[in-house]
């Protein structure tokens, strides 16, 4: 069992507009998940996204698979 704590960070593309999420990528190898949380609610719930699913999501975003807003 690992006792490593999440090291939270926001994307460098974040404009601090209050609509951000933070991730803790440091747990991807040791726990097999990428924790995600709302940057406005640091004590709120955390979603543990399986590493393979998070990787697929990021790949899709980079390829513009989800369309423009």
N, C-alpha and C positions, 0 to 999 in steps of 0.2 A: 504494500500500500504506500502511496506517495502522500506526502504532506505539503507538497509544493502549492503555494498560493497563487491565485490568478494575478497576472500583471496586466491591468486594464489599459487600453489605449484607444483613441479615436483615429480615424483615417486622417492623413495629411490633407485630404481634399475637403475636410469638414470646415464649414465657414462659421462655426459657432452660432448657428441660427436657432439652436434649441431643438432641432429635429434629428438628433444624432443617436447612434448606438455605439457602444464600446465592445471590443472583443478582447479575449485573453488567449492569444495564439500560443503562448508558452505551454499550454496544457495539451496541445494537439498530440504530441508524441507520448507523453507519460500517461495520459488518461483517455486518448482517442476521441476527444471532444474539443470543440471550440465554444467556450461559454460566450454568450451574447447578453447584454443588458442595455436598458434605456439610460442614456447619460444624464437625464434629468432626475432619475430616481435610483440613486446609488445603493439604496437599501432594499430596492424592489426585487421582483423575481428575476431569475437568471435562466435563460434557455441554454441547455447543453446540446449543441448541434453536433452530430457525429462528423468526424473529420472529413470523411468521403463526401458527405452531403454538403458541407460548407465549401469544400474545394469545387464541387460541381456548380454551386451557386455563384461563386466568384468567377469561375470560367464563363458562365452564362452572362453575367453582368458585363464582363470585358468584351464579349462577342455581341453585345447589344441584343441578346435573345429575348429580352423582356419588353422591348419597345421603349419609346421615349415618353416622357411625362409631359 
